[in-house]
Amino acid sequence: MNTTITYYVEQMEATLLSDLAMQNESNLYDIAHDMLTTQSREDFASICQAYEVVKHNLLG
């Protein structure tokens, strides 16, 4: 896993944990979608891979 994917994994996990602590509803798909719309097109594959990594970590 390269550093860009690791960065996005950490961002997604931090957002999920923050939302959990604040008792906000959080959806991993929505978080990834927001990243895809706000980040550069060059990071599309990295964000998608990070989404899969976080999803796998959550589901075990």
C-alpha positions in Angstrom: 0.0 0.0 0.0 1.5 3.3 -1.0 1.5 6.5 1.1 -1.4 8.1 -0.7 -3.7 5.2 0.0 -2.5 5.1 3.6 -3.3 8.8 3.9 -6.8 8.3 2.7 -7.3 5.3 4.9 -6.3 7.3 7.9 -8.6 10.2 6.8 -11.6 7.9 6.4 -11.0 6.2 9.7 -10.5 9.5 11.5 -13.8 10.8 10.0 -15.7 7.7 11.1 -14.3 7.8 14.6 -15.0 11.5 14.9 -18.6 11.0 13.8 -18.9 8.2 16.2 -17.6 10.2 19.1 -19.9 13.1 18.2 -22.8 10.7 17.8 -23.3 11.8 14.2 -24.5 9.3 11.6 -21.6 8.3 9.4 -21.5 6.3 6.2 -18.3 5.1 4.7 -19.6 5.3 1.2 -20.6 9.0 1.7 -17.2 9.8 3.2 -15.5 8.2 0.2 -17.9 10.0 -2.2 -17.1 13.4 -0.6 -13.4 12.7 -1.0 -13.8 11.8 -4.6 -15.7 15.0 -5.4 -13.3 17.3 -3.5 -9.9 15.7 -4.2 -8.0 15.8 -7.5 -8.8 13.3 -10.2 -5.3 11.9 -9.9 -6.2 10.4 -6.5 -9.4 8.6 -7.7 -7.8 5.1 -7.6 -6.2 5.7 -4.2 -9.4 6.8 -2.7 -11.2 3.8 -4.1 -8.5 1.5 -2.8 -8.6 3.2 0.6 -12.4 2.7 0.7 -11.9 -1.0 0.2 -9.2 -1.2 2.8 -11.4 0.5 5.4 -14.4 -1.5 4.5 -12.4 -4.7 4.9 -11.1 -3.5 8.2 -14.6 -2.8 9.5 -16.1 -6.1 8.3 -13.1 -8.2 9.4 
